[in-house]
Amino acid sequence: MRIQLSEHFTYRKLLRFTLPSVIMMVCTSIYGVVDGVFVSNFVGSDAFAAVNLIMPFLMVLGAVGFMLGTGGSALVAYTLGADNEKRANEIFSLLIYVLIGLGAVFTIGGIAFLTPMSRLLGADDTMLPVCVSYGRIVLLGLIPYMLQNTFQSFLVTAERPQLGLYVTIAAGVTNIALDALFVAVLQWGAEGAALATILSQFVGGVIPLVYFLRPNSSKLRLGRTAFHGRALLKACANGSSEFMTNISMSVVNMLYNWQLMRLMGSGGVAVYGVIMYVNFIFIAIFLGYSMGSAPIVGYHYGAGNRAELRGLLRKSLCIITVMSVMLTAAALLLARPLSLIFMSKEPTLLPVTIRAFSIYSLSFLMVGYNIYASSFFTALNDGFISALISFARTLVFQVAAVTVLPVLWDIDGVWAAVVAAETLALLLSAACLVGKRKKYGYA
């Protein structure tokens, strides 16, 4: 039986509703990691380092998809909760059309600045050709990548999280199969991995686009719209935290790579790439839960159901506590086997990777609360507080930590920087939740 946003959510129902989003985000992360596995094992550590060096720039260009998806879905869910389905569909349609237009502009601009950006990020003569060729291919799939990110949120708002899961699995299977063909069999190198990525993104972005363009049984459909300027700005403000998270993570990754190139050379960038790939999978669980529960919060806030808001927050914090303990324990226990997936052919880098991941794993105790707190305020249409948490967590605290701690602890300071940043962010998240409890009625 389909669960509707207007229902009362028990622990069981909340987990059932959010599970497809969790699985969807994990699958998305896994098939993103597949590129790294094939490149590191079949092309080499230098190519793997080059891919990870240019990846933050590519992620910056795609961040608008997260912003309009999360911010827009919160606004659309609120509008549906206020019983204005016509306006909700007009806002939904406007956001998708704007996204496609921006994607085209970013694709052209990204390709034009790819070479100077690669040099700015520290690519040497060996890494530069890989950065440019990989980046150009990936940028050709930027629009479907942005659509895929956006529709992940809107499919939950449309009460179709299962469809989002199926599309993500289809895209992931496509990426894995094509990576095996292009990289392992045909030996097309990093360019083959890039081609596999964009073809899978077409699957993930175009299928939901077709679904919403055709008549369907959900509450959302793409169609005619009007220019709702205030709604567009509100959606951007709501999603500014997710936008800042992606921008900040990319900027911080560039800083990490710079520090590691200074301390260890390309080997350090490769080690950090391994940690980031595994980190994507672990935090995807928190991201998926936050994304899946946000439309519920937005709907009940729009409907004025304060008691349900209180229950949702309490239950969510309990669920995240259990997740945090389990994931931290799993990360510590699996540090060696996970490192071996990428570094089996790099015996000198393997022990460094294991130690780095063991230190980094402690951040999983805090990161879930911070991700959920930011998402919770996005769902309440409080883009300022949501952005404040994300901006501080992913940029301010991390830049300070990765700048200062390596001076004190050398290379271990780089791995410990995220632990320090997430600890500071947890204090900020708690202060915001306590400070806003009366305003939004979840006290």
Summary of the structure (lengths in Angstrom):
residues: 443
radius of gyration: 20.9
end to end distance: 31.8
largest distance: 60.9
contacts: 1701
relative contact order: 0.14
helix: 85%
strand: 0%
